[in-house]
Every structure is written in structure tokens, then in C-alpha cells.
Amino acid sequence: MSKSSTQPCFESCTQDNALIKAKDFILANAKSKKDLLPADIDIGFAPKQWQKLIIHKQGKERFYVRKYLETCVFLCLADELKATDLYVIGSDSYTDFREQLLPWSECASMVNEYCQNLNIPEGNNDVIVQLRQLLADRAKNVDQQYPNIKELVIDEDGNPVLKKRSKPKDTNNELESLIKSRMPKRKLIDVLVNVNHHTSWAGVFGPVSGSEPKIPDAIERYILMTFAYGTGMGPTQAAQHMRHEVSAHMLSWANQRHVTPAMQNKAIAKIVNRYKNFDLTKIWGLGKSAAADGTMRKIRQENLTAEYHIRYGGIGGIAYHHVADNYIAFFSTFIPCGVWEAVEILDGLLKNESDLNPKIIHADTQGQSTVVFAIAYLLGIKLMPRIRNWSDLKFYRPEKTARYQNIDSLFKDTIDWRLIETHWQDMLQVVLSIKAGKISSSTLLRKLGSYSKRNKLCLALRELGCVVRTLFLLDYISDVELREEITIQTNKVEAYNGFSEWLAFGNPYTMVASNDPDEHEKAVKYNDIICNCVMFQNVLDMSDVILQLHEEGHPISKKPLARGSPLMTEHLNRFGEYVVHMDTEVPDINRVMRLPALAD
């Protein structure tokens, strides 16, 4: 039967064409009056309850009951249109979401090099073989190690419990106390000026048109503006406390006309790139890993973007920070309360403009899901979260027949390798589009979150994520040092959240009174600039004190320094009259960049 010009033409958005073939099969038999049709097509798309109705056996022969098949096919067509697994050619409402991605014709030439860089196979059969073997080997190794893993206990009911490793308390903090006692007192506004001298972070701001700023003392204005918005004081209150001839309108005008979130990212990158060159920061971390976490920021209830957050118990939004292992915040964003935090976790690594290039990302329970595990794996990023109630998650067997002597009770289900194999090309197209900047990971995750229970691409990503998460959980329960490292890194971002709130002292409603999401984003990033400037100044001052102590003959070693952090506030003055001294004498930063050789 030829297709009518008025008949909608359905096409699949994935490599699974079973439903399209079933639809064509029904149309081909439209003139037939038989109640039973030959079982010539795959009906794996149909739910099991429908398959029981559709399949009719006569002896050894199998047929399909026509009325049930037709009903099921058209119901599935409607579901898959909603789930964006199908599209209608020429339709405005049911378009192909792949139009937002790179065409496969462009992706095909990139796949080989991309997979080689990630050390994963290119073909769908090969990747299944690799992942299945990896999962089987990892589960077997943990099963064999179980008797020697003191911290892991599986009770008689098969419930796993992880015990913390006891550590001797090290109360020797003499060096830390000595450094703190010698830290010079600093005014917050002076810190911003000093760090600008060393990094020129304020120099990235300017007219959006790209022309040179025509306002007098532009850098001074940008520093005052950052202070006003980053502390939560706002332009009105800040102008009242400044001795300079600056009005609230002047600060507000500069924020609206001379600053964008992209410019703020560049300003943050300038501070980060200079900060990481200090020897002291390398004792804390080399920037190879990062942690992401959100903290509540209040918004006035009348604001259109304000939402009630059940977990935090307040009205506002989420300031979501990415903090490197050396404590510096290299990316942040604003998230409405209704958005799952995991949606934004990968964007921070992909949009990061600094020289840091973390390949490991830590988070809490809100920063992970099976889909995020899958996309992180395809992007070459190790997602290693601290998951609350991890024991309630499913461990997946590589095969139904796989059994284990010690840890068998952990495994509740088996991986559907066929689903991953079928949609491997679709997943590669998605991840290559993300890498090329065609679509952001957060946009994709939001899109997959819509009607995701039936979306085939989402189901395939979930299945791949189940593999990756099971591999991670097996490492997590068997390696106590890995668990401790995850805890250390997630504690750093939580400490940063408290640090950023301390510096946002101006108003309990720390977000600007605006309905523009960009202004909320900018408010978060202004606060990050101030936080990073304070950490930069603290590291500079700490390094200077360490050099003084070394010259005086005090023993200095890395271990006590590693217990410290740049999140110190005791010596900072947040309040009073704010004056910018642009002619302040700046010490030689190169003298304190390098520390003497230290014992481990």
C-alpha cells in the first residue's frame, strides 16, 4: 500500500526501527480481512502484557491477533511521539530532536579518534564485550577480596554495612596556629584591589559592544561593583558606605551594561590560573579532581524565579559551585529549586575556562543519577559521588548466570546489553554534540527528563549508567582509601559553601531582586570572585609567613600544611567605611610563589 500524501510520515529518532516496521506492516495488511496475521515482525517494543494478547499459537506456528496488534502499535506510536523517540516529517510540534545535535555524517569522522582518546571501543559489539568483561572481573575481584575487607560487613539478611576506619587523632596543629597568629589583618575591599594588581581580573569587564570603557576610573568602578553585588549589600547600601563619589545608579549601570556571566567566567579564570601556581596550593591538590555541591540562596517571595525547596526548607534558588581539590572555585551557576542538581554537574567541567582540567568529579546524592554516570563515562570523566543510602541502590550482574560466593546478595538485576548495543551510535552522537558545543549537557539532561520513562535514548543511557555505577559501587565498598578521599573532597566544597555565605553578609536575601535569571547567575559569580580573591590573598600571606618561619629556623613540613586551607576569615574586616586605595604598595608576588624544599 502506497503512503498517501496526507498521511503523516513517522521516522525514528534512534537506531531502533521496530515500531516503524510494525506500523508499515499494519498498513501493508490494511485491506486484509484476516483476524490473524503472520508473525513476520519484531514486537519487542510492546509491553509484555500486550505481547500476551497479541501472540496467538496454533500448534508450532505463531500468529499475531490483528485487532490487538493494531491497538498496541498506535498506542505505542502516541507514547513514542511524546517521548521524542519518533518525529513527524514536516511537523512543528513533533520535530526530530536530533536537529539540535551534530549530524551523524559529521560525527562518523570523529568517532575513531574520540574513542581512542577515551580508550573505549568504537563499535557497539566491541564496547559491550569490554564493559561486560570489566564488570565481571571487578565483581569477581571484590568477591575474592571480601574476607580481607575489614570495613565491609554483609549480614545474614544480605544487607551491606560499611564501617569507618579508625584513625589516630593528630593534635599537633602548632604550625597552623603559628601561621594564623602571623596573618596580617586585611580589609575586604583592599583584598579585591590587591588581587586585581596580581591578576587583572577586573580588566575583563567592559561594554558589551567590545569597545573601551568610557567611564572614569573604570577598574575602580568594577571593583566597587563586584564588592556591592558579591557581598549581597547591593548598590544602594554599598554606595552609602563608600567614601568615593559613586552612586547606586553608577554601580547598577556598570553591572547592567559592562558585565555578563561570560565575562565573569573569564575573571574567575584569571584568578584561578594565577592561584594554582603557588607551591602551597599544590600541597592541597593539583586540580586533577573537583567537587560540586549546591547551597541555598534566598530570594524574595515576590520574585518570579523564587521556589520553595523541600530539602532546604526555604524559598529561593541554588548556588551550585564547582571547587577544585586545591579549594579554588572555578565555575558556579544558579539553579532553580525544582531542578535536580545532577543536571548541572558536568557543565561546570565543560564550560570551565581556567587552565584547570579535572577529570574526576565528586558530589553528594543530589549530584548523581544513572544517566549522569553514563554521560560522564562517555565524556571521559570519572563521577565519584558520596551517595546517601548507597546500599539501597541496585548492583547489576553482567549475566543472569553470574553468581558470587560472598557478595551475591548485593546484586538485584542484570544489565540489558542489547539496549546499550542498539543505541550505542545514538549515545555517541549525543556526546560528540556536547563536546562540540552544539548542545549543553544540562539542556540534554533536562530534555531527557521529560517523559524519560519511555524515551529510548534515556533508557539506553540509564542502562549504560547502571554498568558504570555498579563498577563505581564495587570500588567504593572495597577501597576504604577511595571512600576517605571522596569524603575529603566533598568536605572541601561544603566548607566553601559556608565560606561564600560568610562573605555574602550584606543581606539575608543574597540574590538580587530581579526576575532575570542572568542577574541571579551574575550574583553567584560576583560572590565567587570575592571568595577566590580572599583565598588568593590568604595563600599569598600564608606563603609569606611560611618563608619567614623557615628563615627563622622553624621546622616546616608538608603534612601539617596539608591540613590547612585558604578558607580563613579570622583576620578579615568585612564592615566599616569602604575605600579603594588603587595606589597601595604591592609586595613582590614572585618571592612567595615558590616555597623552600619541604619534608613530606
N, C-alpha and C positions, 0 to 999 in steps of 0.2 A: 504494500500500500504506500503510495507516494504521500509525502507530507504536504498538507495544504498550506498555502501562503499565509492563511490566517491562524494556523496552529502555532502555538509558542514552541520555540526550539530550545530544548533544555540541553545544557552541557555541564559536565562535571568540573569542579574546581580542583579536584585531586586526581591521583592516578587510578582510583577505584571507579570503574565504569559499570559495575554490576547493575545498579539501579537503572541507568540509561538503557542498557541492553534489555532489561526486563520491560521497560516502557516500550521500546521498539518491538519487542516480542508480542506484547499485547496488541499493539496497533497492527502488526502483521497478521494477527489472527482475529481482527475486528469483525470480519464477515463470516467467520466460522460460527456454527450453531452448536458445536460440541460443548458439553459440560466439563469434559476433561481434556486437558492439553498435554502434549508430550513434555516430559521434564528435561528440556533441552538447554535450560539456562540456570545460572547460579542464583540462588535466592538467599545467599548468606547475609544480605542486607536486612532481611526480615527478622523481627524478634522471634524468639523460639516458640512463643505461644501461637504466633501466626503460622509458623512453619508446620506445626502440628495440624492446623486446619487445612493448609494448602496442599500438603503432600498426601496423595492417595495411592495405596499399593494394591495391585491386582496380581497376585502370585509374585513372581520375581520382577515384574515390571512396575515402574513408578510413574505416576502422572501428577499433574497439578490441577486442583479444583479451580475452574476458571473464575467463578464469582469471588472466591476468597483471594485469589492472586490479584485480580484487578483492584479490589478494595485496598489490599495491603500496599500495592505499588503506588497508588495515588495518595494514600496517607503518608507513605514514606517520601514521596515527592514533595509534599507540603512541608514535612518536617525538615528535609534537607535544604529546601529553599530558605526556611527560617534560620537554619544552622549555617548558611552560606556555603554548604557543600556543593550546591548546584547554582547555576545562574541561567537567566533567560537572555538570549541574544537580542539586543536592541531595547532591553528594558531599563527604565530608570530606577525602579525600586529593587530589582533583583539583579544587580550587576556582579561581575566577576571581581572578587576582592583582590585577585592576583594582579589586577591593573595597577595596584599600589606597590607591587613588587617589581624587581628586575625581571624581564622576560627570560624564560628558560634558555632561549637561544644565546643570551649573553652569559647566563650563569654556567652553561655547559663548558665553556672555555676556561672558566675559573676554578672548576671543581677539583681538578687534579692537583694543582699547586696548593689550593687551600687545604685539602685533606692531607697532603704530605706535610704541610707545616704543623698540623694538629696531630699527626701520626695516627690517623684513622683511615680505614679503607675507603675507597671511592665507591665501590659497587655495593648494592644493597645486600647481596648474598654474603659478601666478604665481611661486612660490618656486623651482620648477625652472627657469623661464626666467631668473630673476635669477641664480641660482647658476651655471647653465651659461654665461651671458654673462660673469659675473665671472671664472670660471675660464679661459674662452677669452681674454679681454682680458689677464689677468695673465700667462698663458703667452706670449702674443704679445709683450707689452711686454718681458718678460725675454729672450725670443729676440732681439729687436731690440737690446737693451742689451748683450748678451753681449760683443761686441767691445770695449766700453768698460769692462767689469768686470775690473779687473786681478787681483783676488784669486781669481777663479773660472777654473779650467782644466779643460777636458774633454779627456782624452787620446784617442788613436786608437782605443782599445777602448770608448770611450763612458763611461769612469769619471770622475766629477766629483771635483775636489780643491779645497778652499778654503785659501788662503794667508792668514796673518795680515798685517795692515798694520803696517809698521814705524813705530815712534813714537820721537821723540827723548826720551831719558831726562831727566826733570826732577829734578835732585838738590837743588833748593832746598827744604829742609824746615826752614829756620831757625825759622819761625813755629811749626810743630808742636813742635819741640824746646823752644822757649821756653815754650809753653803747658804742656807736660808737666813742665818743671822747676819751674813755679809751682803745680802742682796740690797742694792740701792733702792730707796723709795722712788716711785715713779708716779707721775700723773698720767691718767689715761690718754688725754689729748696729746701729751708730749710723746707717748709711745707711738701713736699714729704718725706723728711728724718724723720721729727718729727712723722708723722702719721705712717710711717713704724715701728718706735720704739714701737708704741702702738698696732699695728695690724699685723705686719709682712707680709703685703700684697706682698712685693717683693719676699718673700721667696717661693712663689708658682711657680715662673719661674725656668726653668732649662732645661737641654737636653730633647728632646722629647723621647729619649730612656728610661728616668726614672732614669738614673744614676746621681750621684752627679756632679755638675758643676766643671770643672777643671780650669776655668779661674780665675785669681787672683781677689780678692775683687768683687765677683760675685754680691752681693747685691748692692754695689755702682754702678756697671755697669748697672744693671737693672733699678735703679732709674734714671740714666742719660739717658738711652734708652727711658724710659717712658716719661721723660721730652721732649726729642727731638721729638718723634713722636706725643705725646699728644698735644703739643703746635703748631704743624704744622711747626716747624723750619726745621725738617728733620735732618738726621745725619750729613750732611756736614756743614750746618750753625751752628748747635749746637756744633760740635767739635771745630769750630773756636772761639767760645765764652767761652770755658771752660778752666780753668787753669790746669785741670788734664791731665795726659798723656793718652789721649784717642783719637782715630782717628775715622773718619767717618766709615771706614771699620769695626772697632771693634763694633760700635753701630749697624750697619746694620747686621753684622754677628750674634750678640746676638738676634736681632729681628727675623731673619730667622730661627735660629737653636734652640732657647731656649724659644720661645713664640708661643702659639696657642690661638685662641679665647676661647677655653675651659679653659685654664689656666687663661686668663684674667677674665673670669666669676668668677673663684674661688677667684681671687684677689679682685674683686669688692665685693664679698660676705663677705670676711673678714672685709672690711671697714664698710659695711652696718651693720653687726652683732654687731660690737662694737659701732657704731654710735647710734643705736637705744636704747642703754642702758642709754644714757644721759636723765636725767629728763627733760631738756629743750626741747629736740626733741619730747617728749610725749605731750607737750603743743600744738605743731603744728599738731600732728597726731600720731595714734598708729599703722600705717602700715596696717590698715584694708581696705583701698582703695588706688587706684593708678590712674594716668592719663597717657595717651600715646599720643605722638604727634611727628611729623617729622619736621626737619628743613633742608634747602638746604645746601649741601656741594659741592663746586665747584670741578670739575675735569678737567684736561687739555683736550682740544677738541680732541687731537690725541689718547686719551685712548679709547680702545675698549668698555669699560663699560660706557662711557660718553653718556648721552642722554639729549635732550632738554626737560625741564619741563615747560609745558604751564603755570601752576599756579604760579610758582616762577619766570618764565621768565629768565632762565639761563640754562647752561649746567653743569651737574654734577650728583649727586645722593642724596639720602635722609638718613640722620642720624635719626633713629627712636628710641626715648627714652621712657622708662617706668619709671616714677617718682612717688614715694610713697607720701602719704599725709604729711609726715614729711620732704619732699623736697629731699630726697636721691634718686639717680638714681640706680636702682637695676638690670636693664637689658637694653641693647641697641643693635641695629643691623643696617646693611647697606642695603638699598633698592634701586634698580634701579628706575629711574624716571617713567618708564612705569607701575610699579606695584601699584595697589590700596593699600593704607596704611592699610586698614582694614584687609588685608591678614595676617599681622604680629602681630595684636594686642593681640591675645590670646597666641601666642608663648612666649611672654615675661613673662606671668604668669606661663606657664607650664615649661619653661626652667630656671626659676629663681632658683638660688642655695642658696640664703640667707635664713635666718630664717623668713623673712617677708612672709606673706601669704595672700595677698589682695584677697578678694572675690568680690570686686566692682571695675570695671574699667571704667574710664571716657575717652572720646575722643571728637574730633570735627567731622564734617560731613564726613571727609575722613576716619574716624576710625569706620564706621558702615555700615552695609547692612543687609538685612533681613536674609541672610544665616549666617552671623556672629552672629546676635541676636539668631538664633536657636542653633548654636553650643555652644555659651556661656551658654544658658539655659541648654543644655544637659550636660555641664561640671560643672554646679553648680556655674557659675559666673554671676553676675549682670552687664550687659552692660548698662551704663547710660551716653550717649553722649550728647554733646551740638550740636544740629543739626541746621545748617543754613536753613532757609526756611522750617521749620518743618511743617508749615501749608499747604504746598503743598503735604505732604505725605498722603497716604490713611489711614483712620481709618476703621477697619473691624468689621462688625456686627457678633455676634455669630450665629444668624439665620436670614433668609431673612425677617421673620415677625417681627423682633425686631424693635421697634420704641421708640423714646425718645422725651419728651416734649421740652427740652431746647437745647440739643446738637445733635439733629438728623441730622442736615446739615453737621456735620463733617464726617459722615460715608458714604463711597462711594462704598463699596463692601462687600461681605460675605465670610467667611472662608470656604474653601473646606475641611471639616473634613475627608471625605473619603480618600483623598490623604494622609493625615497625618497618618490615621489608617492603610492604606495599607502598608506604608513604615516605620512604627514605628520600626520594627525589624532591617531594614537596617540602620536606623539612630542610633540605639543603638550599632550595630556592629561597625559603624564608630567611635562613641565617645569612646567606650571601647578600640578600637585600638589606638586612640590618647592618652588616659590615660596610656596605656601600653607602649607607646613609639614606637609602630610599624610604625606609620606614624605621621608626624607633622601636626598641624592644617593648617599651611601655605601651605604645599605641597598639602593637600586636597583641600583647597580653590582655589589654582591655577588650580588644575585638574578640579574642578567643573566649573571653569570659562571658560573652553574650551567647546564650543558648549553647554553652560549651558541652553539655552532656551528650549532645548528638553530633557536634562538629567533628568530622573525621580527622582533620589535621590536629585538632586539640586532643582527641583520643589517642592518636599516634604519639604525640609529644608526651602525653601523660604516661603512656606505656614505656617510652624511652626513659622518661624521668624516673619511673619505678625501678628500672635497671640501675640507673646512676645512683639513686638514693639508697637502694639496697647495698650497693658497693660501699657507699659512704658509711652507712649504719654499721656494716660489718667491721670497717676500720675503727669506727667510733667506739664500739663496745670492746674491742680487743686491744686498743692502744691508749693507755692512760695518759701518756705524754701528749698525744694529739688532743685529748679532751681538755687537758690543762692549758694547752696553747690556745684553743678556741675560747676558753673562758677568759684568759688574759686579754686577748684581742677584743672580745666583745665588751669587757670591762672598760677598755680604753674609750670606746665610743660612748658608753654610758657616762663615763667621767666627763667626756667632752660636752655631753648634753647639759650636765649640771654647770659646767664652766660657762657655756654660752648663755644659759639662763641668768647666771650671776652678772654677766656683762650686759644683759638686756634689762637693766634696772629701772628704766625711765617710767614704765607704765605697766600695770598688770595686763593690759590688753596690748601685748607686744607687737601685734600685727597692725599695719596701717588701716585706717578707716576708709577702705576703698573696696569697690566691687570688682576691681580689675585684678585677675589672677597674676598678671605680671608684677603688679605692685607688691603683692604678697611674696612672690618669688624674690623680688629685689630686697624686701625687708629681711628675709632669711639670709641672703648673701651679704648684705651690709654687716649683719651680725657676725658672719663668718670672717669677713675681712678684719674686723676688730679682734676677734678671737685669735686669728692667725698672727696678727701684728703683736698681740700680747705674748703669744708663745715665742715668736721670733725674738722679741726683746728679752724675754726670760732666758732663752738659750744663750743669747749674746752675753747677758750679765752672768749667768751661771758659768759659762766658759771662762770669762774674765776672772771670776772668783777662784775657779779650779786652777788656773795658771798662777794666780797669786799664792794659793796654798802650796802648790808644787814648788814654787820658788822659795817658800819659807820652810820647805823640808817636810811638809805633811805627807804621809803615805796616801797615794791615790790609786785606786784600782777600779776595774770596770764593774765588778759585781755590785758594790753599793750604789754606783752611779746608775746602773740599770734599774734599780728600784725607784729612782726618782722620776720626775716628769716635769714638763714645762707648764703644767696647769696650776701654777702657783698664783695666789691672789693676795696674800697677806700684806705684801709691800705696795699694793696699788691703791691709789686715791681716785675714787670714782666721782666724788662730789666737789662742790665749790664753784668758783668762778673759772670759766674755761677760756684760756688764752692760747693762741697759737704763736709759738716763737719759731719762725722759719729760719732764723739766723743762729739757732742753737749749735754749739760746737759738737761735732760728731766724732766719736772715737774711731780709731783705725780698726775696721772690722776684720781685716786680713790677719791681724795679730792674734785674734781669738778663734779664728776658723779652725786652726789646727791645734790639737792637744798634744802634749808630750806622750811618748810611748808609755802605755799603761799596762800593768799586770792584769791578767784575767781574773 
